Amino acid sequence: MNILADLAQTIDARKGANPDSSWTAKLLSRGPEKCAEKFGEEAIEAIIACTKGDRDELVYECADTLYHMLVMLAARDVPFDEVLAELKRRSGISGIEEKAAR
Ligand SMILES: N=c1c2ncn([C@@H]3O[C@H](COP(=O)(O)OP(=O)(O)OP(=O)(O)O)[C@@H](O)[C@H]3O)c2ncn1[C@@H]1O[C@H](COP(=O)(O)O)[C@@H](O)[C@H]1O
């Protein structure tokens, strides 16, 4: 999990950096909608890899998807810690139980 938290920090530090030298800064400069679009594209590529049963491609595309998810969160100034806190809140609550309680 540390690698994701470290990556989120790196991405935050790229806010306002030069888009010519940072892919993250380039994405962020294009706005949250573009960041969301890129996240969606990468997620679809992961879905395709899973459907094809291409294990190596699935790993690669999931890494791309996680990176672009963090960029999307940064684009809306949502700290990654908030996502982790939400996951923590859910831990120990069965998805089946949660759905039944709705
Ligand atoms: N994890 C990543 C990471 N994963 C993917 N990418 C980039 O995301 C881009 C994905 O682009 P696409 O596949 O969409 O290719 P494209 O050429 O844009 O394609 P089109 O959609 O434009 O046709 C590539 O340029 C990848 O290099 C990443 N860029 C950066 N990181 C991390 O972010 C850190 C900071 O990077 P910079 O902001 O570039 O300094 C790096 O040290 C890495 O740890």
The ligand as a Tripos MOL2 file, in Angstrom:
@<TRIPOS>MOLECULE
LIG
   44    47     1     0     0
SMALL
NO_CHARGES

@<TRIPOS>ATOM
      1 N1          2.9270    5.5690  -12.7320 N.2       1 LIG1
      2 C1          3.0530    6.4150  -13.6180 C.ar      1 LIG1
      3 C2          2.4820    6.2310  -14.9140 C.ar      1 LIG1
      4 N2          1.7690    5.2200  -15.4450 N.ar      1 LIG1
      5 C3          1.5120    5.5950  -16.7100 C.ar      1 LIG1
      6 N3          2.0480    6.7940  -16.9750 N.ar      1 LIG1
      7 C4          2.0610    7.5340  -18.2290 C.3       1 LIG1
      8 O1          0.7590    7.6310  -18.6780 O.3       1 LIG1
      9 C5          0.8020    7.7600  -20.0660 C.3       1 LIG1
     10 C6         -0.3070    6.8880  -20.6280 C.3       1 LIG1
     11 O2         -0.4760    7.3200  -21.8410 O.3       1 LIG1
     12 P1         -1.3600    6.5260  -22.8350 P.3       1 LIG1
     13 O3         -1.1840    5.0600  -22.6750 O.co2     1 LIG1
     14 O4         -2.7260    7.0400  -22.7830 O.co2     1 LIG1
     15 O5         -0.6500    6.9260  -24.1430 O.3       1 LIG1
     16 P2         -0.8250    8.2550  -24.9040 P.3       1 LIG1
     17 O6          0.4100    8.4180  -25.7160 O.co2     1 LIG1
     18 O7         -1.1830    9.3730  -23.9900 O.co2     1 LIG1
     19 O8         -2.0570    7.8510  -25.7750 O.3       1 LIG1
     20 P3         -3.2120    8.7590  -26.2950 P.3       1 LIG1
     21 O9         -4.3790    8.4700  -25.3540 O.co2     1 LIG1
     22 O10        -2.7780   10.1900  -26.2150 O.co2     1 LIG1
     23 O11        -3.4140    8.2750  -27.6610 O.co2     1 LIG1
     24 C7          2.1780    7.3500  -20.5810 C.3       1 LIG1
     25 O12         2.8880    8.4780  -21.0210 O.3       1 LIG1
     26 C8          2.8130    6.7770  -19.3190 C.3       1 LIG1
     27 O13         4.1960    7.0230  -19.2020 O.3       1 LIG1
     28 C9          2.6540    7.2290  -15.8820 C.ar      1 LIG1
     29 N4          3.3230    8.3810  -15.6360 N.ar      1 LIG1
     30 C10         3.8500    8.5560  -14.3990 C.ar      1 LIG1
     31 N5          3.7360    7.6190  -13.3980 N.ar      1 LIG1
     32 C11         4.3060    7.8690  -12.0580 C.3       1 LIG1
     33 O14         4.2420    9.2360  -11.7910 O.3       1 LIG1
     34 C12         5.5320    9.7210  -11.4230 C.3       1 LIG1
     35 C13         5.6650   11.1550  -11.8700 C.3       1 LIG1
     36 O15         5.6780   11.1880  -13.2930 O.3       1 LIG1
     37 P4          5.8540   12.6050  -14.0260 P.3       1 LIG1
     38 O16         4.6910   13.4260  -13.6330 O.co2     1 LIG1
     39 O17         5.8520   12.3050  -15.5080 O.co2     1 LIG1
     40 O18         7.1280   13.1740  -13.5610 O.co2     1 LIG1
     41 C14         6.5020    8.7460  -12.0980 C.3       1 LIG1
     42 O19         7.7340    8.7220  -11.4330 O.3       1 LIG1
     43 C15         5.7620    7.4370  -11.9540 C.3       1 LIG1
     44 O20         5.9840    6.9150  -10.6560 O.3       1 LIG1
@<TRIPOS>BOND
     1     1     2 2
     2     2     3 ar
     3     2    31 ar
     4     3     4 ar
     5     3    28 ar
     6     4     5 ar
     7     5     6 ar
     8     6     7 1
     9     6    28 ar
    10     7     8 1
    11     7    26 1
    12     8     9 1
    13     9    10 1
    14     9    24 1
    15    10    11 1
    16    11    12 1
    17    12    13 2
    18    12    14 1
    19    12    15 1
    20    15    16 1
    21    16    17 2
    22    16    18 1
    23    16    19 1
    24    19    20 1
    25    20    21 2
    26    20    22 1
    27    20    23 1
    28    24    25 1
    29    24    26 1
    30    26    27 1
    31    28    29 ar
    32    29    30 ar
    33    30    31 ar
    34    31    32 1
    35    32    33 1
    36    32    43 1
    37    33    34 1
    38    34    35 1
    39    34    41 1
    40    35    36 1
    41    36    37 1
    42    37    38 2
    43    37    39 1
    44    37    40 1
    45    41    42 1
    46    41    43 1
    47    43    44 1
@<TRIPOS>SUBSTRUCTURE
     1 LIG1         1 GROUP 0 **** ****
